[in-house]
Amino acid sequence: MDKVFYNKSSADSLGWDPSWFGADDHDDDLVTAIKKWQRKNGLKADGLCGPTTYRRIWTEREDEISDHAPRTATCGPGDKFIVHNGNFIPIDWEKVVLWDEEGGLACKDGSYTSYAGKPDRKPHFFVNHWDVCLSAESCASVLSKRGISVHFCIDNDGTIYQLLDTQHAAWHAGGRTWNHDSIGVEISNAFYTKYQSWYERKGFGPRPIAAKGAVKCHGKDIEEHLQFYDVQLQALKALWVAISEAIEIPLECPVNADGSLVEGVSRDCEKSKFKGFINHYNLTNRKIDCAGLDLVGLLEECRED
């Protein structure tokens, strides 16, 4: 067996690279590095990164993922990343916190479908939610208590928290197929205007307010409610761009024949056929988040940038 060829094929199908073992390329040095790692971890030292070796190193990396962030000459000390299948995706946003970092938020074991050590997951749409919570920390606590999960939270100050490697299927969209095919974000927004004073007391300033009837969803007027801070929208766009470039989810959203945003269920979304960025209400008429989020305009800004 050509071990160099085997490891190259394994890396292509599973999504790892030689740097995981401290090597630079797919060559005999990598075979030697894998043998060394296998011996250290009590595995058969054959120099092949097969399913068992891959699953073991993948799980080990996840526990302290930020320790493996790129440290090359092309990466500055302030560069930020999100993580897909154990690999680092650059993101043009200064406030990003991974699940293992100080102050990070994480999903509870058993609250998502694990694809650890399996071929690279290829989600093809991204779901936007509002959390109806006062903060990302509160949202993570609620998700944990309910036994569900999400990949990202965006806090009131625009901080992006990654709670879960996007290789896993978070339980956020409401159906097994939807969860498997998607990535999700919860954008912090308590929704009800009675909480406006809380945001002001905490120093975030007043949130924009959508008047009753200004926003429609499923053909009905939405009550007066709080909307997102501009800094949250800027963070969201940065997240969309990073995801689109790395995972090849197109910067598109469900639109009508006239190009306007679909403000209700999209049949393509419902059937998990849509590729792009959607609001949760595009999947089911039981949800109204994120009504009023201008996907058409924001995605156009992403494409221009």
Summary of the structure (lengths in Angstrom):
residues: 305
radius of gyration: 20.8
end to end distance: 47.3
largest distance: 68.2
contacts: 952
relative contact order: 0.11
helix: 35%
strand: 16%
